[in-house]
Amino acid sequence: MKRQPTDFINAKVQQRELLLGVDGGGTKTRAVVTDAAFQVLGEGVAGPSNPLRVGISTSAAAVREAFSQACTAADVQTVDIAAAEIGLAGVRREDLRERMKEALKGLGIRHLEVVTDADIALFGATAGAPGLVIIAGTGSICCGRNGRGKYACAGGWGPLAGDEGSGSWIARRALQAVARGEDGRGQSTALSEAACAYFNISTPDNLSIALYAPSMTNDRIAGFAKQVIEAARKDDDVARELIAEAGRELGTAAAAVVRKLRMESEKFQVAYVGGVFVAAELVLETLRKEVLQIAPQAFLAPPLLAPPLAAARMASRHLRTLALAG
């Protein structure tokens, strides 16, 4: 059947409206390609892309891989993408965002913005309405925006200076509990057996050999948090207290953001994103208590949009802003 002129016009419009959204963290990078109606056409997943932990080049390579997979799944060319929003952990500094943007020029996308993973998570949490989002994956951070447009964050300091309540933090605290339990300085725990299985050692005495091996990474250690969560679900007292403490730490970060934004008397959503919330029923109980102490009308709820899709919507918003400016 012969194509009509309007078919070519519509095809060009569709091509101009293709969008890329990327959510990159300390463990993995997810990308989606959507059309103008934000229908997901293709998805891709790659390794970690936090440039502070893996470097600029490795971060950019992960973004490119996830992007390429998404384009292949969507059956589109990379040059067909009109705009992209790349949300990455570890890019709070403007100079680092600019360096990442420079490293991603090879994607061939004319309109490309690099923002933090917290930026896209916050947009996805409330679809632009005032509120907070707590991210607790490999690392942790809480960000929020009030009705006056003011933006504030707490956390996000990395595994050495912070990341309280994150997978990395839970894993490290659990390993300390194992050491204390084995020494008799603390309570015995099922985490000892879990640590042996996870780190492939015969006895807890060999734990230090595994942890300080040259090949050991922060991401590998952070992965032990899944076993801590599982032990908590099986009612191990030490594990349950660790998960409850993680909730309190995340709630403390949220309370700090509430104070910065002067939202104590307002009603707003506190959304939560990240692997730690696989144990939502254990984490949210103590988190909620901390938040409600300072903001009684606040409520916890999952985000309205997944971070990669939120990023695609932000890309569309930037594209329309540019069109209006032009």
Contacts in CASP RR format, 6 or more apart in sequence:
PFRMAT RR
TARGET T0000
AUTHOR 0000-0000-0000
METHOD contacts of the structure
MODEL  1
MKRQPTDFINAKVQQRELLLGVDGGGTKTRAVVTDAAFQVLGEGVAGPSN
PLRVGISTSAAAVREAFSQACTAADVQTVDIAAAEIGLAGVRREDLRERM
KEALKGLGIRHLEVVTDADIALFGATAGAPGLVIIAGTGSICCGRNGRGK
YACAGGWGPLAGDEGSGSWIARRALQAVARGEDGRGQSTALSEAACAYFN
ISTPDNLSIALYAPSMTNDRIAGFAKQVIEAARKDDDVARELIAEAGREL
GTAAAAVVRKLRMESEKFQVAYVGGVFVAAELVLETLRKEVLQIAPQAFL
APPLLAPPLAAARMASRHLRTLALAG
13 36 0 8 1.000
14 35 0 8 1.000
14 36 0 8 1.000
15 80 0 8 1.000
15 82 0 8 1.000
16 82 0 8 1.000
17 35 0 8 1.000
17 36 0 8 1.000
17 82 0 8 1.000
17 316 0 8 1.000
18 33 0 8 1.000
18 34 0 8 1.000
18 35 0 8 1.000
18 36 0 8 1.000
18 41 0 8 1.000
18 74 0 8 1.000
18 76 0 8 1.000
18 80 0 8 1.000
18 81 0 8 1.000
18 82 0 8 1.000
19 33 0 8 1.000
19 34 0 8 1.000
19 35 0 8 1.000
19 36 0 8 1.000
19 38 0 8 1.000
19 81 0 8 1.000
19 82 0 8 1.000
19 83 0 8 1.000
19 84 0 8 1.000
19 85 0 8 1.000
19 312 0 8 1.000
19 313 0 8 1.000
19 315 0 8 1.000
19 316 0 8 1.000
19 319 0 8 1.000
20 31 0 8 1.000
20 32 0 8 1.000
20 33 0 8 1.000
20 67 0 8 1.000
20 70 0 8 1.000
20 81 0 8 1.000
20 83 0 8 1.000
20 84 0 8 1.000
20 85 0 8 1.000
20 109 0 8 1.000
20 311 0 8 1.000
20 312 0 8 1.000
20 315 0 8 1.000
21 31 0 8 1.000
21 32 0 8 1.000
21 33 0 8 1.000
21 34 0 8 1.000
21 84 0 8 1.000
21 85 0 8 1.000
21 86 0 8 1.000
21 87 0 8 1.000
21 120 0 8 1.000
21 308 0 8 1.000
21 309 0 8 1.000
21 311 0 8 1.000
21 312 0 8 1.000
21 314 0 8 1.000
21 315 0 8 1.000
22 29 0 8 1.000
22 30 0 8 1.000
22 31 0 8 1.000
22 63 0 8 1.000
22 66 0 8 1.000
22 67 0 8 1.000
22 84 0 8 1.000
22 85 0 8 1.000
22 86 0 8 1.000
22 87 0 8 1.000
22 88 0 8 1.000
22 308 0 8 1.000
22 311 0 8 1.000
23 29 0 8 1.000
23 30 0 8 1.000
23 31 0 8 1.000
23 87 0 8 1.000
23 117 0 8 1.000
23 120 0 8 1.000
23 121 0 8 1.000
23 306 0 8 1.000
23 307 0 8 1.000
23 308 0 8 1.000
23 311 0 8 1.000
24 30 0 8 1.000
24 48 0 8 1.000
24 49 0 8 1.000
24 50 0 8 1.000
24 62 0 8 1.000
24 63 0 8 1.000
24 86 0 8 1.000
24 87 0 8 1.000
24 88 0 8 1.000
24 89 0 8 1.000
24 117 0 8 1.000
25 48 0 8 1.000
25 49 0 8 1.000
25 50 0 8 1.000
25 88 0 8 1.000
25 89 0 8 1.000
25 117 0 8 1.000
25 138 0 8 1.000
26 48 0 8 1.000
26 49 0 8 1.000
26 50 0 8 1.000
26 53 0 8 1.000
26 54 0 8 1.000
26 89 0 8 1.000
26 137 0 8 1.000
26 138 0 8 1.000
26 139 0 8 1.000
26 219 0 8 1.000
27 47 0 8 1.000
27 48 0 8 1.000
27 137 0 8 1.000
27 138 0 8 1.000
27 219 0 8 1.000
27 222 0 8 1.000
27 223 0 8 1.000
28 45 0 8 1.000
28 46 0 8 1.000
28 47 0 8 1.000
28 48 0 8 1.000
29 45 0 8 1.000
29 46 0 8 1.000
29 47 0 8 1.000
29 48 0 8 1.000
29 49 0 8 1.000
29 62 0 8 1.000
29 63 0 8 1.000
29 65 0 8 1.000
29 66 0 8 1.000
30 43 0 8 1.000
30 44 0 8 1.000
30 45 0 8 1.000
30 66 0 8 1.000
30 307 0 8 1.000
30 308 0 8 1.000
31 43 0 8 1.000
31 44 0 8 1.000
31 45 0 8 1.000
31 46 0 8 1.000
31 63 0 8 1.000
31 66 0 8 1.000
31 67 0 8 1.000
31 69 0 8 1.000
31 70 0 8 1.000
31 308 0 8 1.000
32 40 0 8 1.000
32 42 0 8 1.000
32 43 0 8 1.000
32 44 0 8 1.000
32 70 0 8 1.000
32 308 0 8 1.000
32 309 0 8 1.000
32 311 0 8 1.000
32 312 0 8 1.000
33 40 0 8 1.000
33 41 0 8 1.000
33 42 0 8 1.000
33 43 0 8 1.000
33 70 0 8 1.000
33 71 0 8 1.000
33 73 0 8 1.000
33 74 0 8 1.000
33 76 0 8 1.000
33 81 0 8 1.000
33 312 0 8 1.000
34 40 0 8 1.000
34 41 0 8 1.000
34 309 0 8 1.000
34 312 0 8 1.000
35 41 0 8 1.000
36 316 0 8 1.000
38 309 0 8 1.000
38 312 0 8 1.000
38 313 0 8 1.000
38 316 0 8 1.000
40 309 0 8 1.000
41 73 0 8 1.000
41 74 0 8 1.000
41 75 0 8 1.000
41 76 0 8 1.000
42 70 0 8 1.000
42 71 0 8 1.000
42 73 0 8 1.000
42 74 0 8 1.000
43 69 0 8 1.000
43 70 0 8 1.000
43 73 0 8 1.000
43 308 0 8 1.000
44 66 0 8 1.000
44 67 0 8 1.000
44 69 0 8 1.000
44 70 0 8 1.000
44 73 0 8 1.000
45 66 0 8 1.000
45 69 0 8 1.000
46 61 0 8 1.000
46 62 0 8 1.000
46 63 0 8 1.000
46 65 0 8 1.000
46 66 0 8 1.000
46 69 0 8 1.000
47 62 0 8 1.000
47 65 0 8 1.000
47 66 0 8 1.000
48 54 0 8 1.000
48 58 0 8 1.000
48 59 0 8 1.000
48 62 0 8 1.000
48 138 0 8 1.000
48 219 0 8 1.000
49 58 0 8 1.000
49 59 0 8 1.000
49 60 0 8 1.000
49 62 0 8 1.000
49 63 0 8 1.000
49 88 0 8 1.000
49 89 0 8 1.000
50 59 0 8 1.000
50 88 0 8 1.000
50 89 0 8 1.000
50 90 0 8 1.000
50 138 0 8 1.000
51 58 0 8 1.000
51 59 0 8 1.000
51 88 0 8 1.000
51 90 0 8 1.000
51 91 0 8 1.000
51 96 0 8 1.000
51 99 0 8 1.000
51 100 0 8 1.000
52 89 0 8 1.000
52 90 0 8 1.000
52 91 0 8 1.000
52 96 0 8 1.000
52 158 0 8 1.000
53 90 0 8 1.000
53 218 0 8 1.000
53 219 0 8 1.000
54 62 0 8 1.000
56 99 0 8 1.000
56 100 0 8 1.000
56 103 0 8 1.000
57 103 0 8 1.000
59 88 0 8 1.000
59 100 0 8 1.000
59 103 0 8 1.000
60 100 0 8 1.000
60 103 0 8 1.000
60 104 0 8 1.000
63 86 0 8 1.000
63 88 0 8 1.000
63 104 0 8 1.000
63 107 0 8 1.000
64 104 0 8 1.000
64 107 0 8 1.000
67 78 0 8 1.000
67 84 0 8 1.000
67 107 0 8 1.000
68 78 0 8 1.000
71 77 0 8 1.000
71 78 0 8 1.000
71 80 0 8 1.000
71 81 0 8 1.000
78 107 0 8 1.000
78 108 0 8 1.000
78 109 0 8 1.000
79 108 0 8 1.000
81 107 0 8 1.000
81 108 0 8 1.000
81 109 0 8 1.000
82 109 0 8 1.000
82 110 0 8 1.000
82 111 0 8 1.000
82 319 0 8 1.000
83 109 0 8 1.000
83 110 0 8 1.000
83 111 0 8 1.000
83 112 0 8 1.000
83 315 0 8 1.000
83 316 0 8 1.000
83 318 0 8 1.000
83 319 0 8 1.000
84 107 0 8 1.000
84 109 0 8 1.000
84 111 0 8 1.000
84 112 0 8 1.000
84 113 0 8 1.000
84 315 0 8 1.000
85 112 0 8 1.000
85 113 0 8 1.000
85 115 0 8 1.000
85 120 0 8 1.000
85 311 0 8 1.000
85 312 0 8 1.000
85 314 0 8 1.000
85 315 0 8 1.000
85 318 0 8 1.000
86 100 0 8 1.000
86 101 0 8 1.000
86 104 0 8 1.000
86 112 0 8 1.000
86 113 0 8 1.000
86 114 0 8 1.000
86 115 0 8 1.000
86 311 0 8 1.000
87 114 0 8 1.000
87 115 0 8 1.000
87 116 0 8 1.000
87 117 0 8 1.000
87 119 0 8 1.000
87 120 0 8 1.000
87 307 0 8 1.000
87 311 0 8 1.000
88 100 0 8 1.000
88 114 0 8 1.000
88 115 0 8 1.000
88 116 0 8 1.000
88 117 0 8 1.000
89 116 0 8 1.000
89 117 0 8 1.000
89 138 0 8 1.000
89 139 0 8 1.000
90 96 0 8 1.000
90 116 0 8 1.000
90 117 0 8 1.000
90 156 0 8 1.000
91 97 0 8 1.000
91 100 0 8 1.000
91 114 0 8 1.000
91 115 0 8 1.000
91 116 0 8 1.000
92 116 0 8 1.000
92 153 0 8 1.000
92 156 0 8 1.000
97 114 0 8 1.000
97 115 0 8 1.000
97 116 0 8 1.000
98 114 0 8 1.000
100 114 0 8 1.000
101 112 0 8 1.000
101 113 0 8 1.000
101 114 0 8 1.000
104 112 0 8 1.000
104 114 0 8 1.000
105 112 0 8 1.000
111 315 0 8 1.000
111 318 0 8 1.000
111 319 0 8 1.000
111 322 0 8 1.000
113 314 0 8 1.000
113 315 0 8 1.000
113 318 0 8 1.000
115 314 0 8 1.000
116 143 0 8 1.000
117 135 0 8 1.000
117 307 0 8 1.000
118 133 0 8 1.000
118 135 0 8 1.000
118 141 0 8 1.000
118 143 0 8 1.000
118 153 0 8 1.000
119 143 0 8 1.000
119 314 0 8 1.000
120 307 0 8 1.000
120 308 0 8 1.000
120 310 0 8 1.000
120 311 0 8 1.000
120 314 0 8 1.000
121 133 0 8 1.000
121 135 0 8 1.000
121 143 0 8 1.000
121 271 0 8 1.000
121 273 0 8 1.000
121 303 0 8 1.000
121 307 0 8 1.000
121 310 0 8 1.000
122 128 0 8 1.000
122 131 0 8 1.000
122 132 0 8 1.000
122 133 0 8 1.000
122 143 0 8 1.000
122 144 0 8 1.000
122 145 0 8 1.000
123 305 0 8 1.000
123 310 0 8 1.000
123 311 0 8 1.000
123 313 0 8 1.000
123 314 0 8 1.000
124 133 0 8 1.000
124 271 0 8 1.000
124 303 0 8 1.000
124 304 0 8 1.000
124 305 0 8 1.000
124 306 0 8 1.000
124 307 0 8 1.000
124 309 0 8 1.000
124 310 0 8 1.000
124 313 0 8 1.000
125 131 0 8 1.000
125 132 0 8 1.000
125 133 0 8 1.000
125 269 0 8 1.000
125 271 0 8 1.000
125 273 0 8 1.000
125 303 0 8 1.000
125 304 0 8 1.000
125 305 0 8 1.000
126 133 0 8 1.000
126 268 0 8 1.000
126 269 0 8 1.000
126 271 0 8 1.000
126 303 0 8 1.000
126 304 0 8 1.000
127 304 0 8 1.000
127 305 0 8 1.000
128 145 0 8 1.000
129 268 0 8 1.000
129 269 0 8 1.000
130 144 0 8 1.000
130 145 0 8 1.000
130 146 0 8 1.000
130 147 0 8 1.000
130 149 0 8 1.000
130 263 0 8 1.000
130 266 0 8 1.000
130 268 0 8 1.000
131 144 0 8 1.000
131 145 0 8 1.000
131 146 0 8 1.000
131 263 0 8 1.000
131 268 0 8 1.000
131 269 0 8 1.000
131 270 0 8 1.000
131 271 0 8 1.000
132 142 0 8 1.000
132 143 0 8 1.000
132 144 0 8 1.000
132 254 0 8 1.000
132 257 0 8 1.000
132 258 0 8 1.000
132 268 0 8 1.000
132 269 0 8 1.000
132 270 0 8 1.000
132 271 0 8 1.000
132 298 0 8 1.000
133 142 0 8 1.000
133 143 0 8 1.000
133 144 0 8 1.000
133 270 0 8 1.000
133 271 0 8 1.000
133 272 0 8 1.000
133 273 0 8 1.000
133 303 0 8 1.000
134 140 0 8 1.000
134 141 0 8 1.000
134 142 0 8 1.000
134 250 0 8 1.000
134 251 0 8 1.000
134 253 0 8 1.000
134 254 0 8 1.000
134 270 0 8 1.000
134 271 0 8 1.000
134 272 0 8 1.000
134 273 0 8 1.000
134 287 0 8 1.000
135 141 0 8 1.000
135 142 0 8 1.000
135 143 0 8 1.000
135 272 0 8 1.000
135 273 0 8 1.000
135 274 0 8 1.000
136 165 0 8 1.000
136 166 0 8 1.000
136 167 0 8 1.000
136 246 0 8 1.000
136 250 0 8 1.000
136 272 0 8 1.000
136 273 0 8 1.000
136 274 0 8 1.000
136 275 0 8 1.000
136 276 0 8 1.000
136 277 0 8 1.000
136 283 0 8 1.000
137 166 0 8 1.000
137 167 0 8 1.000
137 222 0 8 1.000
137 274 0 8 1.000
137 275 0 8 1.000
137 276 0 8 1.000
138 163 0 8 1.000
138 166 0 8 1.000
138 167 0 8 1.000
138 168 0 8 1.000
138 218 0 8 1.000
138 219 0 8 1.000
138 222 0 8 1.000
139 156 0 8 1.000
139 158 0 8 1.000
139 159 0 8 1.000
139 163 0 8 1.000
139 166 0 8 1.000
139 167 0 8 1.000
139 168 0 8 1.000
139 169 0 8 1.000
139 222 0 8 1.000
140 155 0 8 1.000
140 156 0 8 1.000
140 162 0 8 1.000
140 163 0 8 1.000
140 164 0 8 1.000
140 165 0 8 1.000
140 166 0 8 1.000
140 167 0 8 1.000
140 169 0 8 1.000
140 249 0 8 1.000
140 250 0 8 1.000
140 253 0 8 1.000
140 276 0 8 1.000
141 153 0 8 1.000
141 154 0 8 1.000
141 155 0 8 1.000
141 156 0 8 1.000
141 253 0 8 1.000
142 153 0 8 1.000
142 154 0 8 1.000
142 155 0 8 1.000
142 250 0 8 1.000
142 251 0 8 1.000
142 253 0 8 1.000
142 254 0 8 1.000
142 256 0 8 1.000
142 257 0 8 1.000
143 151 0 8 1.000
143 152 0 8 1.000
143 153 0 8 1.000
143 257 0 8 1.000
144 151 0 8 1.000
144 152 0 8 1.000
144 153 0 8 1.000
144 257 0 8 1.000
144 261 0 8 1.000
145 151 0 8 1.000
145 152 0 8 1.000
145 261 0 8 1.000
146 261 0 8 1.000
146 262 0 8 1.000
146 263 0 8 1.000
146 266 0 8 1.000
150 260 0 8 1.000
150 261 0 8 1.000
152 257 0 8 1.000
152 260 0 8 1.000
152 261 0 8 1.000
153 257 0 8 1.000
154 253 0 8 1.000
154 254 0 8 1.000
154 256 0 8 1.000
154 257 0 8 1.000
154 260 0 8 1.000
155 162 0 8 1.000
155 163 0 8 1.000
155 164 0 8 1.000
155 253 0 8 1.000
156 162 0 8 1.000
156 163 0 8 1.000
157 163 0 8 1.000
158 168 0 8 1.000
159 166 0 8 1.000
159 168 0 8 1.000
159 169 0 8 1.000
159 172 0 8 1.000
159 218 0 8 1.000
159 222 0 8 1.000
162 169 0 8 1.000
163 169 0 8 1.000
164 246 0 8 1.000
164 249 0 8 1.000
164 250 0 8 1.000
164 252 0 8 1.000
164 253 0 8 1.000
165 245 0 8 1.000
165 246 0 8 1.000
165 247 0 8 1.000
165 249 0 8 1.000
165 250 0 8 1.000
165 276 0 8 1.000
166 222 0 8 1.000
166 225 0 8 1.000
166 246 0 8 1.000
166 276 0 8 1.000
167 222 0 8 1.000
167 223 0 8 1.000
167 225 0 8 1.000
167 246 0 8 1.000
167 275 0 8 1.000
167 276 0 8 1.000
168 218 0 8 1.000
168 221 0 8 1.000
168 222 0 8 1.000
168 225 0 8 1.000
169 246 0 8 1.000
169 249 0 8 1.000
170 225 0 8 1.000
170 228 0 8 1.000
170 229 0 8 1.000
170 242 0 8 1.000
170 243 0 8 1.000
170 246 0 8 1.000
170 276 0 8 1.000
171 221 0 8 1.000
171 222 0 8 1.000
171 223 0 8 1.000
171 224 0 8 1.000
171 225 0 8 1.000
171 228 0 8 1.000
172 221 0 8 1.000
173 242 0 8 1.000
173 245 0 8 1.000
174 191 0 8 1.000
174 195 0 8 1.000
174 224 0 8 1.000
174 225 0 8 1.000
174 227 0 8 1.000
174 228 0 8 1.000
174 238 0 8 1.000
174 239 0 8 1.000
174 242 0 8 1.000
175 195 0 8 1.000
175 207 0 8 1.000
175 211 0 8 1.000
175 221 0 8 1.000
175 224 0 8 1.000
177 186 0 8 1.000
177 187 0 8 1.000
177 189 0 8 1.000
177 191 0 8 1.000
177 238 0 8 1.000
177 242 0 8 1.000
178 189 0 8 1.000
178 191 0 8 1.000
178 192 0 8 1.000
178 195 0 8 1.000
178 204 0 8 1.000
178 207 0 8 1.000
179 185 0 8 1.000
179 204 0 8 1.000
179 207 0 8 1.000
180 186 0 8 1.000
180 187 0 8 1.000
181 187 0 8 1.000
181 188 0 8 1.000
181 189 0 8 1.000
181 192 0 8 1.000
182 192 0 8 1.000
182 204 0 8 1.000
182 205 0 8 1.000
187 237 0 8 1.000
187 238 0 8 1.000
189 231 0 8 1.000
189 236 0 8 1.000
189 237 0 8 1.000
189 238 0 8 1.000
189 239 0 8 1.000
190 231 0 8 1.000
190 234 0 8 1.000
190 236 0 8 1.000
190 238 0 8 1.000
190 239 0 8 1.000
191 227 0 8 1.000
191 228 0 8 1.000
191 231 0 8 1.000
191 236 0 8 1.000
191 238 0 8 1.000
191 239 0 8 1.000
192 204 0 8 1.000
194 224 0 8 1.000
194 227 0 8 1.000
194 228 0 8 1.000
194 230 0 8 1.000
194 231 0 8 1.000
195 201 0 8 1.000
195 204 0 8 1.000
195 207 0 8 1.000
195 224 0 8 1.000
195 227 0 8 1.000
196 202 0 8 1.000
196 203 0 8 1.000
196 204 0 8 1.000
196 207 0 8 1.000
197 227 0 8 1.000
198 223 0 8 1.000
198 224 0 8 1.000
198 227 0 8 1.000
199 207 0 8 1.000
199 210 0 8 1.000
199 211 0 8 1.000
199 224 0 8 1.000
200 210 0 8 1.000
201 207 0 8 1.000
201 209 0 8 1.000
201 210 0 8 1.000
210 216 0 8 1.000
211 221 0 8 1.000
225 276 0 8 1.000
226 278 0 8 1.000
228 239 0 8 1.000
228 242 0 8 1.000
228 243 0 8 1.000
229 239 0 8 1.000
229 243 0 8 1.000
229 276 0 8 1.000
229 278 0 8 1.000
229 279 0 8 1.000
229 282 0 8 1.000
231 238 0 8 1.000
231 239 0 8 1.000
232 239 0 8 1.000
232 240 0 8 1.000
232 242 0 8 1.000
232 243 0 8 1.000
232 279 0 8 1.000
232 282 0 8 1.000
233 279 0 8 1.000
233 282 0 8 1.000
240 282 0 8 1.000
243 279 0 8 1.000
243 282 0 8 1.000
243 283 0 8 1.000
244 282 0 8 1.000
244 283 0 8 1.000
244 285 0 8 1.000
244 286 0 8 1.000
245 286 0 8 1.000
246 276 0 8 1.000
246 283 0 8 1.000
247 283 0 8 1.000
247 284 0 8 1.000
247 285 0 8 1.000
247 286 0 8 1.000
247 287 0 8 1.000
247 290 0 8 1.000
248 286 0 8 1.000
248 287 0 8 1.000
248 289 0 8 1.000
248 290 0 8 1.000
250 272 0 8 1.000
250 276 0 8 1.000
250 283 0 8 1.000
250 287 0 8 1.000
250 290 0 8 1.000
251 286 0 8 1.000
251 287 0 8 1.000
251 290 0 8 1.000
251 291 0 8 1.000
252 290 0 8 1.000
254 270 0 8 1.000
254 287 0 8 1.000
254 290 0 8 1.000
254 291 0 8 1.000
255 290 0 8 1.000
255 291 0 8 1.000
255 293 0 8 1.000
255 294 0 8 1.000
255 295 0 8 1.000
258 264 0 8 1.000
258 291 0 8 1.000
258 294 0 8 1.000
258 295 0 8 1.000
258 298 0 8 1.000
259 294 0 8 1.000
263 295 0 8 1.000
263 298 0 8 1.000
264 294 0 8 1.000
264 295 0 8 1.000
265 295 0 8 1.000
265 297 0 8 1.000
266 295 0 8 1.000
266 297 0 8 1.000
266 298 0 8 1.000
267 297 0 8 1.000
267 298 0 8 1.000
267 299 0 8 1.000
268 295 0 8 1.000
268 297 0 8 1.000
268 298 0 8 1.000
268 299 0 8 1.000
269 298 0 8 1.000
269 299 0 8 1.000
269 300 0 8 1.000
269 301 0 8 1.000
270 291 0 8 1.000
270 298 0 8 1.000
270 299 0 8 1.000
270 300 0 8 1.000
270 301 0 8 1.000
271 300 0 8 1.000
271 301 0 8 1.000
271 302 0 8 1.000
271 303 0 8 1.000
271 304 0 8 1.000
272 280 0 8 1.000
272 284 0 8 1.000
272 287 0 8 1.000
272 300 0 8 1.000
272 302 0 8 1.000
272 303 0 8 1.000
273 303 0 8 1.000
273 307 0 8 1.000
276 283 0 8 1.000
277 283 0 8 1.000
277 284 0 8 1.000
284 300 0 8 1.000
287 300 0 8 1.000
288 300 0 8 1.000
291 298 0 8 1.000
291 300 0 8 1.000
292 298 0 8 1.000
303 310 0 8 1.000
305 313 0 8 1.000
END
